[in-house]
Amino acid sequence: MNLHPTPDCNPEDRVALIDTVRRFPPQTITPNVNAWDETGDGPDGQRSDTIPA
């Protein structure tokens, strides 16, 4: 992983953000994906049959 320093973000905040982003899918998406698939809904409430192919 390449953590380029930026003027707006200190290294600790950047690492915390990366950790949060890594934890989001297994904590929020994975446990709900089957229910969303069955109902046709997604995490934003948009029905999959309304999404253009």
Phi, psi and omega per residue, in radians:
M1 nan 2.401 -3.125
N2 -1.894 1.931 3.141
L3 -1.803 1.438 3.107
H4 -1.183 2.272 3.086
P5 -1.176 2.492 3.075
T6 -2.191 2.671 -3.121
P7 -1.156 -0.407 -3.060
D8 -1.604 -0.151 -2.969
C9 -2.450 2.144 3.100
N10 -1.382 2.809 -3.053
P11 -1.020 -0.664 -3.135
E12 -1.137 -0.725 3.109
D13 -1.152 -0.679 -3.141
R14 -1.124 -0.775 3.115
V15 -1.116 -0.711 3.117
A16 -1.089 -0.713 3.111
L17 -1.122 -0.796 3.131
I18 -1.060 -0.747 3.110
D19 -1.084 -0.720 3.121
T20 -1.097 -0.781 -3.140
V21 -1.131 -0.646 3.108
R22 -1.181 -0.626 -3.102
R23 -1.376 -0.403 -3.047
F24 -1.016 -0.922 -3.106
P25 -1.015 -0.874 -3.111
P26 -1.209 -0.435 -3.119
Q27 -1.531 -0.550 -2.995
T28 -1.994 -0.721 -3.062
I29 -1.499 -0.922 -3.056
T30 -0.955 -0.797 -3.113
P31 -1.174 -0.316 -3.053
N32 -1.905 -0.147 -2.983
V33 -1.072 -0.660 3.138
N34 -1.148 -0.744 3.116
A35 -1.125 -0.734 3.115
W36 -1.107 -0.676 3.130
D37 -1.142 -0.746 -3.136
E38 -1.151 -0.672 -3.104
T39 -1.559 -0.258 -3.084
G40 1.416 0.084 3.115
D41 -1.611 2.745 3.050
G42 -2.028 -3.122 -3.088
P43 -1.106 -0.405 3.125
D44 -1.655 0.083 3.135
G45 1.470 -0.031 3.132
Q46 -1.401 2.268 3.139
R47 -1.266 2.424 -3.087
S48 -1.138 -0.438 -3.140
D49 -1.358 -0.065 3.095
T50 -1.795 -0.055 3.141
I51 -1.492 2.193 -3.130
P52 -1.081 2.504 -3.138
A53 -1.318 nan nan
